[in-house]
């Protein structure tokens, strides 16, 4: 089911819903994702200052994929940026094997 996310709070609620419906305790989810229980709680409660890369780890752990919808006229520029990142060694593979730029 795809749902629009407009805020950190909405993302946190979605994460909490998936975790709870899976019967997974928050500390177990956090440990498996390699983050602290406090961090996982902060994400679930929509704390706006959480580190996004760690949020992605939690989402991935719960089987939640994240995608963005960019304007079609920006696609060519994105491909150029990905090629540039790959050439400089700043590209990693995502779980779907599509290139993802590292910080």
C-alpha positions in Angstrom: 0.0 0.0 0.0 1.4 3.4 -1.0 0.7 6.3 1.3 1.7 9.9 0.9 4.1 11.2 3.5 4.0 14.9 4.2 5.9 15.1 7.5 8.3 13.3 9.8 5.4 12.6 12.1 3.5 10.8 9.3 6.6 8.7 8.5 7.0 7.8 12.2 3.4 6.7 12.5 3.7 4.5 9.4 6.9 2.9 10.9 5.2 2.3 14.2 2.1 0.8 12.5 4.3 -1.7 10.5 6.4 -2.6 13.6 3.3 -3.1 15.8 1.4 -5.1 13.2 4.4 -7.3 12.8 4.6 -8.0 16.5 8.1 -6.6 16.8 9.3 -4.9 20.0 10.9 -1.5 19.4 14.1 -2.5 21.1 14.4 -5.6 18.8 13.8 -3.4 15.7 16.4 -0.9 16.8 19.0 -3.6 17.6 18.5 -5.3 14.3 18.8 -2.0 12.4 21.9 -1.0 14.4 20.4 2.0 16.1 19.5 2.8 19.7 16.0 2.2 21.2 15.8 6.0 21.9 16.6 6.8 18.2 13.9 4.3 17.1 11.4 5.9 19.5 12.4 9.4 18.3 11.6 8.4 14.7 8.3 6.8 15.6 7.3 9.9 17.4 8.2 12.2 14.6 11.2 14.0 16.1 12.2 16.4 13.3 15.9 16.4 13.9 16.6 12.6 13.3 19.4 11.6 10.9 17.8 10.5 7.7 20.3 7.7 6.9 19.5 6.0 10.1 15.8 6.5 9.5 16.3 4.7 6.2 17.9 1.8 8.1 14.9 1.4 10.3 12.4 1.6 7.4 14.4 -1.0 5.5 14.5 -3.3 8.5 10.7 -3.2 8.6 10.3 -3.8 4.9 9.3 -0.2 4.1 10.7 1.1 0.9 11.1 4.8 0.2 10.9 6.4 -3.2 10.5 9.8 -4.5 8.7 11.1 -7.5 10.8 13.7 -9.4 9.6 15.7 -12.4 10.4 13.9 -15.6 12.4 16.9 -16.9 14.9 16.3 -14.0 15.5 12.7 -14.9 18.4 13.4 -17.3 20.1 15.6 -14.8 19.7 12.8 -12.1 21.3 10.3 -14.4 24.2 12.7 -15.1 24.7 13.2 -11.4 24.6 9.4 -10.7 27.2 8.9 -13.5 29.4 11.6 -12.0 29.1 10.0 -8.5 29.9 6.6 -9.9 33.0 7.9 -11.6 34.2 9.5 -8.3 33.5 6.4 -6.2 30.6 8.0 -4.3 27.9 5.6 -5.4 26.7 2.6 -3.5 24.1 0.0 -4.4 20.7 0.2 -2.8 18.8 -3.0 -1.8 17.1 -2.8 -5.2 20.5 -2.7 -6.9 19.8 0.8 -8.3 22.6 3.2 -7.7 22.3 5.5 -4.7 24.6 8.5 -4.0 26.4 8.5 -0.7 27.1 11.6 1.4 
